[in-house]
Every structure is written in structure tokens, then in C-alpha cells.
Amino acid sequence: MRDLKDIRSELDQVDKDMAELFNRRMKLCEEVAEYKAKSGKAVYDRQREEEKLEAIGAYAGDELAEKGMKELLAQLMSFSRELQYRKLTEVQEKGPAKAGDAGGESGRIALYMDIRDESGALYRIMPHFVYNELKVTSIEGSSDLAGDGKFRLFAEFEGHMEDKAVQNALRGLKEECECLKILGK
């Protein structure tokens, strides 16, 4: 039987390797974000993520490992999307969007929202989409990760900036949010 100290030492090295791989993955995701910002592609690609989750199962040794690997990859992809949304926010802040950038031909609008991290926060945001009959295609949030008491939401929905329903929803969201940024299409 191996000594516990030796096993833990090996686990520590695996953790270090995983941290290095995570950082490498995030750098690649920054490149993906830059590409998507320039090409106007949506951050969330459901088909790609479903394919990745299905494929990771092939590397698992058993059912429990497959479940763990899928959960880990899903979390990694969530962090990747958050990084991409943040990168889009940075690109948006560097200069005004060109006509057609937000909700252009693709008919999709992406938003970044900061709201107070409290019970019912998401419940107050969603009616602006529902009452204006806007189809939300993706929504993600992270609760107070920065320790500033804010709930961060990234949402994509169908519509065009000139649509009255979109304008009405954005007006309402602006009142609810501490920060609202239109990231583009």
C-alpha cells in the first residue's frame, strides 16, 4: 500500500496541472471571444456545447466518472461564456457600435446586466422579456463572485434594436439594473 503522504503529493501535482490547463483554456477562450466579437457570432452555441458534453463521456472509465466529467466540462463552459461576455463588454466599451451591430441581420441582441444580489432578482428581470413577447435564447448568471453584492446576468434574445418591444424591454431593464450594457449581436 502506498503512503498517504505520497498519494497526496501526487494529487497536489494533478491539481497544479489542472490549474495550468484551466488558465490555458481561458486564454484560448479569450481568442474565441475576440473572434466572435469581430465576426458578430453569438457567444452561446448550444449545439457545440451539447456535442462537447456528449464527447467527453468517451473518456470516462465508468458512469460516475462520466457524470463528474460532464459536470466539470459544463462548469468550464459556463466560465468560458462569462469570459467571452466580459470580453464583448470590453470591446463594446472601446468604441461605439456601428449601425447594425446590435440586433443586426442576425436578429439577436446580447446584454450584460448587474442587479442587486437578493431573492427575486431574476424574477424582476424576466417580465421585461415576457411582457414584450421577446424570445430569450440564452441567460446565465453568477451571484456575487466579486463580493460586491451584485448578481451578473448575460442574456441573448431575438429582436432588433428598432423594434418597439425591444426598446420597451430595454427601458424597463434599465430601471431594474444597476448596470445595463448592450453587447451587440
Stockholm file with secondary structure:
# STOCKHOLM 1.0

chainA/1-185         MRDLKDIRSELDQVDKDMAELFNRRMKLCEEVAEYKAKSGKAVYDRQREEEKLEAIGAYAGDELAEKGMKELLAQLMSFSRELQYRKLTEVQEKGPAKAGDAGGESGRIALYMDIRDESGALYRIMPHFVYNELKVTSIEGSSDLAGDGKFRLFAEFEGHMEDKAVQNALRGLKEECECLKILGK
#=GR chainA/1-185 SS CCCHHHHHHHHHHHHHHHHHHHHHHHHHHHHHHHHHHHHTCCSCCHHHHHHHHHHHGGGCSSHHHHHHHHHHHHHHHHHHHHHHHHHHHHHHHHSCCCTTSTTCTTCEEEEEEEEECSTTHHHHHHHHHHTTTCCEEEEEEEESTTSSSEEEEEEEEECCTTCHHHHHHHHHHHHHCSEEEEEEC
#=GC SS_cons         CCCHHHHHHHHHHHHHHHHHHHHHHHHHHHHHHHHHHHHTCCSCCHHHHHHHHHHHGGGCSSHHHHHHHHHHHHHHHHHHHHHHHHHHHHHHHHSCCCTTSTTCTTCEEEEEEEEECSTTHHHHHHHHHHTTTCCEEEEEEEESTTSSSEEEEEEEEECCTTCHHHHHHHHHHHHHCSEEEEEEC
//
